[in-house]
Amino acid sequence: MGRQVTEARIRSRFAAVRERVGEALERGGRGPEEARILVASKYYSPEQISALAEAGVELLGENRSDDLIRKQEIFGDAFEWHFIGHLQRRKAREVAPRVSLIHSVDSAKLIRELEKRTPEGGGDVLLQVNVSGEASKYGVGEDGVEALLEEAARTGGRVNARGFMTIAPMVERAEDVRYVFAKLREIRDRLERSWRPHFDLSELSMGMSDDYEVAVEEGATIVRIGRTIIQEDGS
């Protein structure tokens, strides 16, 4: 596939995703700027990442610390960078200074490690919640969320909880996981009131390539899009 064809496809598919997000926001009664599109860069070659920038992509998410470092050495501040993969404590030192948001904080031990590694001024994180209860997924259950908020509050602003992230089960119909997104929004809405003096909890990172429209309808502020933009069939 030549570079010109790749750029054209990426531009067209990203525009289509952006249009669908806008339509889902409208159906959910929200404004056109209330959800951002994060592209998961692990699926893209450096050439394709260049095309993403030209197509108007502003936000990249990386799953691995070594890939994050390698790609930032190439692209620098061409994008806003987030970390969306499972973060091992020993990698916190490498990741925290390089990203504006970590989506996958799921333990008090990781929060304490980030407190030590995060530069002065605080690091923004999302707490990963395993809404569906799948054993194969990372994240705390609903009953473990407040303990993580309490741990973050103890850092005195060095670890700043901005909201929550979840990964829905893989299903054939996106409608079948609407309950996951609705539940995470309910958890956020319930906790937002009591935690507002410490954290605003405004961000909900939920929805991926197969279910992002439903997630946006249910309140997602960040959707994580994978290989959809470059695959022939858009899957």
RASULCOR-V714142 format. One record per backbone hydrogen bond with DSSP energy under -0.5 kcal/mol. CO is the residue of the C=O (numbers start at 1). NH is the residue of the N-H. Records with the same first field share a line. If there is no record, write none. Layout:
CO=NH, NH
//
This chain:
2=6
3=7
4=8
5=9
6=10
7=11
8=12
9=13
10=14
11=15
12=16
13=17
14=18
15=19
16=20
17=21
18=22
19=23
20=24
21=25
22=26
23=27
24=28
25=30
26=29
31=34
36=38, 223
37=59
38=40, 225
39=41, 61
40=43
41=44
45=49
46=50
47=51
48=52
49=53
50=54
51=55
52=56, 57
53=56
58=60, 80
59=39
60=82
61=41
62=84, 85
64=68
65=69
66=70
67=71
68=72
69=73
70=74
71=75
72=76
75=78
76=79
80=60
81=100, 101
82=62, 84
83=103
86=88
88=91
89=92
91=94, 95
92=96
93=97
95=98, 99
96=99
101=83, 103
102=126
104=87, 106
105=128
107=111
108=112
109=113
110=114
111=115
112=116
113=117
114=118
119=122
123=160
124=102
125=162, 163
126=105, 128
127=165
128=140
129=131
130=133
134=137
140=130
141=144
142=145
144=148
145=149
146=150
147=151
148=152
149=153
150=154
152=155, 157
153=156
155=158
158=123, 160
159=161
160=125, 162
161=201
162=203
163=127
164=205
165=129
169=171
172=174
173=176
174=177
175=178
177=180, 181
178=182
179=183
180=184
181=185
182=186
183=187
184=188
185=189
186=190
187=191
188=192
189=193
190=194
191=195
192=196
195=198, 199
203=164
204=206, 221, 222
205=166
207=224
208=211, 212
211=215
212=216
213=217
214=218
215=220
216=219
221=36
222=206
223=38, 225
225=40
226=229
227=230, 231
231=234
//
